[in-house]
Amino acid sequence: MATTYSGGANNAGTVFRITANGTLTTLYSFCSQPSCADGAYPNAGLIQATNGDLYGTTFGATNTTYGTVYKITRSGTLTTIYNFCQIRVCADGSNPYAGLIQATNGYLYGTTLYGGSSNCYVQGYPGCGTVFRITPAGTLNTIYSFCIEAGCADGQWPFAGLVQATNGTFYGTTSEGGAPCSSSGGCGTVFSLSTGLGPFVKTLPAAGTVGETVLILGTDLTGATSVTFDGRVHRQRIGFRHQHQSTHRRQQRNRRSGDTRRHALEQRSLPFAAIDAGS
């Protein structure tokens, strides 16, 4: 399942399904409700959460809607779980351009291009963007507003979404802000955002057949001699820092795997840091 930014019954985007041989089915056309309360113009794709539902965002229509977070079933039943700009001057964020990720704590995380608590405006939109957390049921918390530092040194206007590294920290980019690179200001940042989530390990692929080799990504794996799958110990064949390779002797079905060593993590003293300010 995927999305189109425009088109559909209301020319405001769709969710569609397509088979391997090219048979396409439009499951939902956005702006099917009065005032486009169900959202319009989904710029990003979908993710499937651990509860089996698919989640996405819509950017919204200029000066009428400010974006949504929605879930949709495989049969096409759509539920809007959050409408942005519910708080004065869109302090809760507005117009998400990117999609969502699901972190290790089960929450969904994303960014909005505009909105937030900073005092900046562009093309009539208040705020310079946010990072938010939302439960699968639709309870949203804004966890960072961009451009709260002098000169927007922390960045502004995040077009892209987030990734969670195996150290538990989130990483992302902003399109502007950061260290000045011209008379108009900064040229963007790469940032890290710590919310207190711990390190974890991840296998690539997440599931496999008997005898398949998998990569194990994690923190502080150097020197590890074995890993466990469902309580069974397996020996690494080769390995190097932050990544190990192991022979998969049992079929895994999206179950978390771990190594037998302690995962050490040096915690950052600041929860947010611009790690490359575009200089």
Steps between C-alpha positions, in 0.01 A plus 500: 500500500618850414377857447472758226534871582213606277243341275216280611131586521574842654843569350644507854692174498430132549601182676530214253592136476666339199573137425826365364343473154385863502135489609436822694220562748432842649413438864437858614473848348589783738286808555189281495367670814374858540785754517743215432483393864645164396812670362633595160822452303690212661859569409644201686440129486365260761649293779354188655505513879538198723122500556456421130346835401652730238577862591581810299485879487338758274650843436171685487349765275622858511321709765223243545655190658837464666568133462398178667622169634279212387476125513351284231414135477598279209141512381503882485325613820669826599498660845648843566672471838635858520440836331791743538475865601247434776694731733532877456754601230545130422720437803432128452650515150354523153543355154703179536696447179665172597368167619515322834720245669417270788761507775597223736255628764206447264427869441494659155739789436510761226565862405286790389634753253337796677348576838650473844571749774770704324424851382560477127278515194532398138239557229236557765577178691599547866790311651810334360407137550481237771587147598198319641403174661157345461345183634333260256170617653570867422638672813763749378788664684730761349848408620704769320432830324766622259653848491484548876872580505640837396526534124328162459830331581305181570352502149162571346251343261560123508377360170628152579394255768699323770704184538574323828852367529582191705633725779136607554552855375300663220671673208366736235564806285369852457495685170617833644644650817824407672829683459477795257617408152372808314341835562162328525602274790577134548485227238358219707602260774537135587372451854474237769219486751515287814173412674644254748442184297768238553715313249366199316602243242346440162532221248514541124281349373247497782383149401670218317507136404695221667870531428482861382773744601381815676676824594466614860519877548554646844716696741824377660502162326879489459633178648164327533536127443139384479140610462173340604189438291200396707735390776731296276863607482665539159858585416601792280696409192648844430447839654614857532410805703127574528408204281523122524412222263344178623356184349127482560407144602137565581239683305441841659172682473558864594628414846765715665840335532777594739865426569636373830707811581400814681414785262681807628379845401659832583204726568499852358478782752264691269187346350537687170811584303566632151786272399563663161381856455554532127826694522 
